[in-house]
Amino acid sequence: EVIEQEGPIDESFPEQQDRPILRGTIYDRNMEEMSVSYRLFSLLVQPAEFADRDLVADRLAPILAMEKQLILQRLQYTDGIIELADNLEIRQVEEVEELHLPGIHCRPVEVRYYPDHAVAGQLLGFVSGNAGLSGVEALYDAVLEPGEFRQINIPAVNFSGHDALGKTVADIVLTIDMELQRQLDKALEEYRKRKGASSGSAVAIDPDSGRILALVSQPGFDPNYFWQTDEQKAHRALFAARYDQKLIRPLLAQAAATFEVGMDRKVLPVAVSVPDYGLSEELLQEYWLRLDLGRLIPDFLPVSSSRKGAFSEEIHAADMSGLLSPVQMVYGLATLLNSGRRVEPWFLNGLYDYTESTAP
């Protein structure tokens, strides 16, 4: 890559410069890294400054793990500045510095990395140009970016009297359990293969509080290569209303029967009694409305696609036709388990800003 630049290269190396503060890390509930930034380097060279290009190529080849001839080919350009290598580690940069060659500069680059790739991709979203564009990365972009943020940026967190937090950088801790996330991802993949399903989703929550413990969408979305995958398809697997509400009718009927006969009495199995425990369609519908099992769950994960507006219209249309999304179904079941008490989805466990430890 030939880079247009006026004037000579600044030959000061990273250890001679102020190191920038990187974007905050996202952790799971057990402080396992889910999203982390690293500082890598690109090697920029100005071939016109080299008196002996063969010598330069010979010295750089072992450090860059590149063939000498390939380096010589790149050094044929006599004008401008060339990006000779990228994704260099600090060790390699230090070795280059020890050569004391003119016309060489190592440019720092911040790289966002997701260790589990697609396992939690739809939840985390992705970063481009140091800005969060979807998922948690976008939702809490103001918090993860270095620099102060205020209560308006993250209302769920108690600032404990502080006007602002994150004077340097803040990390985010989610309620997600990555071990459970991996297990759920594997189980869903195996189930899809058995059923021949092209897509699927799985959600694990604490029904008492509503906190999300695992959130899986397949086919997976790998934020390390976000430009190669269909983020919108992964999002739909969780939030698109595609499933008939009759799927949870048996549980609704059992809950309604329990309420009708009393919590202290045993409800007979359907096979022993009659369909729907003998409850009328009108009564079941009354319980459905009373428990508000079909209520819309806000789409709490931002997406980068320009089709987000159209997707919201599709959700509304599906709601009018009585279809439910996986997220709706899970929180509807939580309402049944809680005897009608509603809980809302949440996944922010707390944050750490290196000066003040803060929790919701």
C-alpha positions in Angstrom: 0.0 0.0 0.0 1.4 3.4 -1.0 0.4 6.1 1.5 0.3 9.8 0.4 2.1 11.9 2.9 3.9 15.2 2.7 7.3 15.6 4.3 9.6 13.0 5.9 8.5 10.2 8.1 8.5 10.8 11.9 11.0 8.2 12.9 10.2 8.3 16.7 9.2 4.8 17.9 6.4 3.8 20.2 8.4 3.8 23.4 9.4 7.4 22.7 5.7 8.5 22.3 2.8 8.8 24.7 0.9 5.5 24.4 -2.8 6.1 23.8 -5.4 4.6 26.1 -7.3 1.8 24.4 -11.0 1.1 24.2 -12.5 -0.5 27.4 -12.8 -4.3 27.7 -16.1 -6.2 27.9 -16.1 -9.0 30.5 -18.6 -11.7 31.4 -19.9 -12.1 34.9 -16.8 -14.2 35.8 -14.4 -11.5 34.5 -13.6 -13.5 31.3 -12.7 -11.3 28.4 -15.4 -11.2 25.7 -14.1 -8.2 23.8 -10.6 -6.6 24.2 -8.4 -4.1 22.3 -4.8 -4.6 21.5 -2.2 -2.1 20.3 -0.4 -3.4 17.1 1.7 -1.6 14.6 2.1 -1.0 10.9 5.6 -0.6 9.5 5.9 2.4 7.1 9.0 2.8 5.0 10.2 5.5 2.7 12.4 3.7 0.1 14.0 6.9 -1.2 15.8 7.2 2.1 17.6 3.8 1.8 21.1 3.9 0.4 21.2 0.0 0.3 17.8 -1.6 -0.2 19.3 -5.1 -0.3 20.8 -4.6 3.1 17.5 -3.2 4.5 15.5 -6.2 3.1 18.1 -8.6 4.6 17.8 -7.0 8.1 14.0 -6.7 8.1 13.2 -10.2 6.7 13.7 -12.2 9.9 12.0 -9.6 12.1 8.9 -9.4 9.9 8.9 -13.1 9.0 8.8 -12.2 5.3 10.8 -13.4 2.3 13.7 -11.0 1.5 12.7 -11.0 -2.2 9.2 -10.0 -1.4 10.5 -7.0 0.7 12.8 -6.0 -2.2 9.8 -6.0 -4.6 7.9 -3.7 -2.3 10.9 -1.4 -2.0 10.9 -0.8 -5.7 8.6 2.1 -5.2 10.8 5.2 -5.0 8.1 7.8 -4.3 5.9 8.2 -1.3 5.6 6.0 1.8 4.8 2.2 1.7 3.1 0.1 4.3 5.5 -2.8 4.3 3.9 -4.8 7.1 1.0 -4.7 9.5 -0.2 -6.4 12.8 3.3 -6.1 14.3 3.8 -6.7 18.0 5.8 -4.4 20.2 8.7 -7.0 20.3 9.1 -6.7 16.5 8.9 -2.9 16.7 11.7 -2.9 19.3 13.8 -5.1 17.1 13.3 -2.8 14.1 14.3 0.2 16.2 17.6 -1.5 17.1 18.5 -1.5 13.4 18.7 2.3 13.4 17.6 2.5 9.8 16.4 5.8 8.3 13.1 6.2 6.6 11.2 3.8 8.8 8.2 4.5 11.1 6.0 2.2 13.1 2.4 3.5 13.2 0.3 2.3 16.2 -3.1 0.7 15.4 -5.8 -0.3 17.8 -7.3 -3.7 17.0 -10.5 -5.0 18.6 -10.5 -8.8 19.2 -13.3 -11.2 20.2 -11.8 -14.4 21.7 -14.9 -16.5 21.2 -15.6 -15.3 17.7 -19.2 -16.1 16.8 -20.3 -17.6 20.1 -21.5 -14.2 21.5 -21.2 -12.2 18.3 -24.8 -11.0 18.0 -24.8 -9.8 21.6 -21.4 -8.0 21.4 -21.7 -6.4 18.0 -18.6 -5.0 16.4 -16.3 -2.0 16.2 -15.1 -0.2 13.1 -13.0 2.9 13.0 -12.8 2.8 16.8 -16.5 3.3 17.1 -19.1 0.7 18.2 -21.6 0.1 15.4 -23.8 -2.6 16.8 -24.7 -4.7 19.8 -23.2 -3.9 23.2 -20.3 -2.2 21.5 -22.7 0.4 20.1 -25.1 0.5 23.1 -22.3 1.5 25.5 -19.9 3.1 23.0 -19.7 6.3 25.1 -18.6 4.2 28.1 -16.1 2.0 26.3 -14.4 4.9 24.4 -11.6 6.5 26.4 -12.7 9.7 28.1 -15.4 10.8 30.5 -19.1 9.9 30.3 -22.1 11.0 32.3 -25.2 9.5 33.8 -27.2 10.2 30.6 -24.9 7.8 28.7 -25.6 4.9 31.0 -28.7 5.5 33.2 -28.6 2.0 34.7 -25.4 2.7 36.6 -25.4 4.4 40.0 -22.8 7.2 39.8 -22.6 7.5 43.6 -22.6 11.2 43.5 -20.0 11.6 40.7 -20.7 14.0 37.9 -18.7 11.9 35.5 -16.8 8.6 35.3 -14.2 7.1 33.1 -11.6 9.8 33.2 -9.2 7.4 31.6 -11.0 4.3 30.4 -13.9 2.1 31.7 -14.5 -1.6 31.3 -18.0 -3.2 31.2 -19.1 -6.3 33.0 -22.1 -8.2 31.6 -24.4 -10.7 33.3 -23.4 -13.2 30.6 -21.8 -16.5 31.7 -19.5 -17.4 28.8 -19.2 -21.1 29.9 -23.0 -21.4 29.7 -22.9 -19.4 26.5 -20.6 -22.0 24.9 -22.7 -24.9 26.1 -25.9 -23.4 24.8 -24.2 -22.6 21.5 -23.0 -26.2 21.1 -26.4 -27.6 22.1 -28.2 -25.4 19.7 -25.8 -26.3 16.8 -26.4 -30.1 17.5 -30.1 -29.6 17.7 -30.2 -27.7 14.4 -28.2 -30.5 12.7 -30.7 -33.1 13.9 -33.7 -31.1 12.8 -32.2 -29.8 9.6 -32.9 -26.2 10.6 -31.2 -23.4 8.8 -31.3 -21.0 11.8 -32.1 -20.9 15.5 -31.7 -19.1 18.7 -31.5 -19.9 22.4 -31.9 -17.6 25.4 -31.1 -18.4 29.1 -32.3 -16.0 31.7 -32.8 -15.8 35.4 -36.7 -15.7 35.5 -36.8 -14.1 38.9 -34.8 -11.0 37.9 -34.8 -11.0 34.1 -31.0 -10.9 33.7 -29.7 -12.6 30.6 -27.2 -15.4 31.2 -26.7 -16.5 27.6 -27.9 -15.3 24.3 -27.2 -17.4 21.2 -28.1 -16.8 17.6 -27.2 -19.1 14.7 -25.8 -19.0 12.0 -23.2 -17.2 14.0 -22.0 -13.7 13.5 -18.2 -13.3 14.0 -17.4 -9.7 14.9 -13.7 -10.2 14.1 -14.8 -10.5 10.4 -18.1 -8.5 10.5 -17.8 -7.5 6.9 -18.0 -11.2 5.8 -21.2 -12.2 7.7 -24.9 -11.3 7.7 -25.4 -9.5 11.0 -29.1 -8.8 10.2 -29.8 -12.5 9.8 -28.3 -13.3 13.2 -30.4 -10.5 14.7 -33.6 -11.7 13.2 -33.1 -15.2 14.7 -33.5 -13.6 18.1 -36.0 -10.7 17.6 -38.1 -11.6 14.5 -41.6 -12.6 15.4 -41.9 -15.9 13.5 -43.4 -18.4 16.0 -47.0 -19.2 16.7 -48.2 -18.3 20.2 -49.7 -21.8 20.3 -46.2 -23.1 21.1 -46.6 -21.9 24.7 -50.3 -22.7 24.9 -49.8 -25.9 26.9 -47.9 -24.0 29.6 -50.5 -21.3 29.6 -53.2 -23.9 30.1 -51.4 -25.6 32.9 -50.8 -22.2 34.6 -54.4 -21.2 34.2 -55.6 -24.5 35.5 -53.4 -24.2 38.6 -54.8 -20.7 39.3 -58.4 -21.9 38.8 -58.2 -25.0 41.1 -55.9 -23.3 43.6 -52.2 -23.4 44.2 -52.5 -26.0 46.9 -54.3 -28.6 44.7 -52.7 -30.9 42.2 -53.7 -30.4 38.5 -54.4 -33.7 36.7 -52.4 -34.4 33.5 -54.0 -33.6 30.2 -54.2 -37.2 29.2 -56.2 -38.0 32.4 -58.6 -35.1 32.1 -59.6 -33.3 28.9 -57.8 -31.0 26.4 -56.6 -27.8 28.0 -57.7 -29.2 31.4 -61.3 -28.5 30.5 -60.7 -24.7 30.3 -62.6 -22.8 27.7 -61.0 -20.9 24.9 -62.4 -17.6 26.3 -60.8 -18.3 29.7 -57.4 -19.1 28.2 -57.6 -15.9 26.1 -58.5 -14.0 29.3 -55.4 -15.3 31.0 -53.3 -14.6 27.9 -54.4 -11.0 28.0 -54.2 -10.7 31.8 -50.6 -12.0 31.8 -49.8 -10.0 28.7 -47.7 -12.9 27.3 -47.6 -11.4 23.9 -46.3 -8.0 24.9 -43.5 -6.5 22.8 -40.0 -6.7 24.1 -38.0 -3.7 23.0 -35.2 -4.6 20.6 -32.4 -3.9 23.1 -29.4 -4.6 20.7 -28.6 -2.0 18.1 -27.8 -3.1 14.6 -25.7 -1.3 12.1 -27.8 -2.1 9.0 -29.8 0.6 7.4 -32.8 -1.8 7.3 -33.4 -1.5 11.1 -36.4 0.7 10.4 -37.9 -1.8 8.0 -37.2 -4.6 10.5 -39.1 -2.7 13.2 -42.1 -2.5 10.9 -41.9 -6.2 10.3 -42.0 -6.8 14.1 -45.1 -4.7 14.4 -46.8 -6.5 11.6 -45.9 -9.9 13.1 -47.2 -8.8 16.4 -50.6 -7.9 14.9 -50.8 -11.4 13.4 -50.2 -13.1 16.8 -46.6 -14.3 16.1 -43.9 -14.2 18.8 -40.1 -13.8 18.8 -37.8 -16.1 20.8 -37.1 -13.2 23.2 -40.8 -12.6 23.7 -41.5 -16.3 24.3 -38.7 -16.5 26.9 -39.9 -13.5 28.9 -43.5 -14.7 28.5 -42.6 -18.0 30.2 -40.8 -16.0 32.9 -44.1 -14.2 33.6 -45.8 -17.6 34.0 -43.1 -18.8 36.4 -43.5 -15.6 38.4 -47.3 -16.0 38.8 -47.9 -13.0 36.5 -45.0 -10.7 37.7 -43.2 -9.3 34.8 -39.4 -8.9 34.4 -37.5 -7.0 31.8 -34.3 -8.1 30.0 -31.0 -6.7 31.2 -27.4 -7.7 30.9 -25.2 -4.9 32.3 -23.8 -6.2 35.6 -21.5 -3.2 36.3 -18.5 -1.3 35.1 -15.0 -0.5 36.3 -13.4 2.8 35.4 -10.0 2.3 37.1 -10.7 5.0 39.6 -14.2 4.0 40.9 -15.7 0.6 40.9 -19.3 1.0 40.0 -22.3 -1.2 39.7 -25.9 -0.8 38.6 
